[in-house]
Amino acid sequence: MKLIRSAALALVLGQAAPATGDIVTQVREAAEARNFTLAEREIQGYRATAGLTPELLEALSWLSRGALQARQYDRADTNAAETRKLAAEILHTGRPLDQEPRLPLALGAAIEVHAQVLAARGQRPDAIAFLTQELAAYGHTSIAPRIQKNINLLSLEGKPAPALDISHWLGPKPTPLAALKGHPVLLFFWAHWCGDCKAEVPILARLMQTYGPRGLLLVGPTQHYGVVADGDASPEQETPYIDQVRRQYYVLLNAMPVPVSEQNFLRYGCSTTPTLVLIDRSGIVRLYHPGAMTYDALADNVKRVLIF
């Protein structure tokens, strides 16, 4: 699957997505402060003057996310549904979802919120069914990894780990996951532009120093994003740049095989970096965690899989 660069980066960067004007900032700040009346008033005023725009949808999505965080599930779901309805109106005109980053960011968030509301209400099977339906509809767009991430959050733990594409790699040659059974394996999905990934390096190095002698293995999948420090790049240009970043910032993890594949990120739903996945000796996922983790939190999980 080929992702549009700007939309893909907006999704993986999450809150660090490109600035989209005052309405998004105002609504996000109001929602984070749980002033939902103000956020709704800002949206109504903007829509009266600007009409239906991607900025409007992104603002609506922040309102739904804020309400979800506040556990106001009716409000969250209502605004997520409105975001999805308006996105469908825009897409019905023939506009590609990934023409710019704001529309996929808003739609992806609205899909995520509805699924999380269903799960919070005890309707996990319905949430998974909904996400599976949306993945079928948007599987060739930039929001596919985000949808898969939410499916994985609800269903991957306790299931066999999906295979990794290891046809291209940096560092030591990776071994297929199936051949690593008998060892617990920690997957560390990272991106060359990701500051949180770099901050996780000393944590993982310490973890491997402690638990590597007891059998823990570390694999660090990454992917192409179509960008380098100087701007857009082809895979042929980006690959050596990724390796340069690996050698400079990941030297403490130089024994870590690094498969390079967009398919791995889609399969594991890695719209957030880092994403950490812990697999037990039998090849079963015991931890699926989008985002950084502390040493203590990781060590607690590793100790549990080492027991078996």
Beta strands, then each sheet from edge to edge (+ up, - down):
strand 1: 169-170
strand 2: 185-189
strand 3: 217-219
strand 4: 227-228
strand 5: 231-232
strand 6: 258-259
strand 7: 275-279
strand 8: 285-290
sheet 1: 1+ 6-
sheet 2: 3+ 2+ 7- 8+
sheet 3: 4+ 5-
end
